[in-house]
Amino acid sequence: MSFDREAITNGHGGQRNGREREEHQINSEAVERDLRELASCVDRLTSTEAAAMLVELASLQAAVAGRLRTLPATEEVSRAVREEDRLLTAEDVAGRFGRSVAWVYRQAPQWSFTRRVTRRTVRFSELGLQRFLAQRRTFAR
């Protein structure tokens, strides 16, 4: 199984359809096909191959995140990437409100900045909480 890393890095998407593609474009279908092929073979990897794949994927993730930071700003995605949103615990949020943890859990379903991590675990977007508090202060004036 080989991953067409060149498809992502050189901008050709692993295919040339008769004419040269511009350097900054990739064939997203080819990349998605490669990623699906990688995902389908995960259960057949040895521990050495799995470790090597994790290193490659981490490298790819860092490269894509770096590229995302250089793209023109698009409101929510850009803000989250540039400001590096953190997920807060209920205890963190309770401290910021000066309320109890139980109160935070009761309010959580109503807040747009609540993030359900697992079936029994919730966290709270720090950026979302900051926007919520700023908006609340504006209305309180």
N, C-alpha and C positions, 0 to 999 in steps of 0.2 A: 504494500500500500504506500503510495507516495503522495504527498501533499504538494500541490503546484504552488509553492511559495513564490516563484517567479511571477505567477499570475497577479499576485497582489503587489509585489515590489516594483515590477517594471511597467505595470499599467496595461498589459495585453490580455489579461484574463485567461491566459492559457490557450487562446485561440486567436488566429488572424484570419479574417474573412475576406481576403483578397486585397484589402487596402489597409494601410498602416493606421492604427488607432492613435489618437493624440496621447501624449505621454501621461497625462493626468487621469485618463479614463481607464476603467477596468470593466471586464465583462462580469457583471454581478451574478448572472446565472451560473457561470463557470465556478466562481468562488463558492456560491451556495451549494453547488453540486459537490465540490471537493469537501466542504464542511460536513455535508450529509454523509458522504462516503466515510469520512473519518469517524463520525459518530456511530456509524453502523458497525465498525470493526473494533470498538473499544473492548467488548467482552472477550475478544480473542488475543488481546495484548499480553505479553509477558510483563513481569514487574519492571524489567529493564526498559522495555519499549514504552510502558506506561509512564515511567519517570522521564524518559527522553521527550515523550509527547507533551507532558506537563510543562517542561522547560520551553519547548517550542511555542506552545500555546500562550504561556506567560509573556514570552517575547513578542508574539503577535499582538496580544492584548495591549501591551505597553505601546507598541507602534501605532495601533489604531487609536488609542486614547490620546497619544501625542498629536496625531493627525486631527482628531476631533477638536483639540484645543486651538489649532491654527485656522480652522474653518470660520467663515463669517458667522457672526452671532445669530443664533436663533433662540428666541426668548428662554424657555424653560431648560432645554438641554444645555445650552451654553452657560447659563447661570449655574446650574448644578455642577457642571464639569469645572468651570473656572473657580467657583467658590468652594468646591469640594464639600458637598453636603455631608453631614454626619448624622447617624441615627442615634437618638438619645433614648435612654431608659425612662420608665415611668418615674423613677426616683429623681432623675435629672429635671424632668418637666415639672414635677411637684415642687422642687426647689425654686424654679423660676417663677411659678405662680404663687408660691407661698401657701400651698394647699397640701392635702394629704395624697398619698399614692392611690388610695382607694378612690378619691375624687377624680384623679387623672384617669383611672380605668373606667369610671362611669362616664366621663366626658369623651373618651377616645372615639367611640363610633360616630360622633358628631363632627369631629375635626378632619379637615381635608389633609392635614399633615401626618395623620396616623398611618403607619405602614405595618401590615400584618406580615411578619417574617415566617412564622409557622402557624399551625392551627391554634396553638396556645400562647404564642409570643407576639407581642406588638412592640414596635419602636416608633419613634417620632422624628420626623425630618426637622433638623435644626433650622434650616433655611425657612421651611414652612412655618415653624413656630415663631421665628423672628418676624416674618411677614404678618402673621396673625396678630402678634402683640403690637406691632407698629400700627396696624389697621385699627385695633382696639383703642390705642392711645389717641388716634386721629378722631374717632367717633366720640371719645370721652371729653374732648375739648369743647 
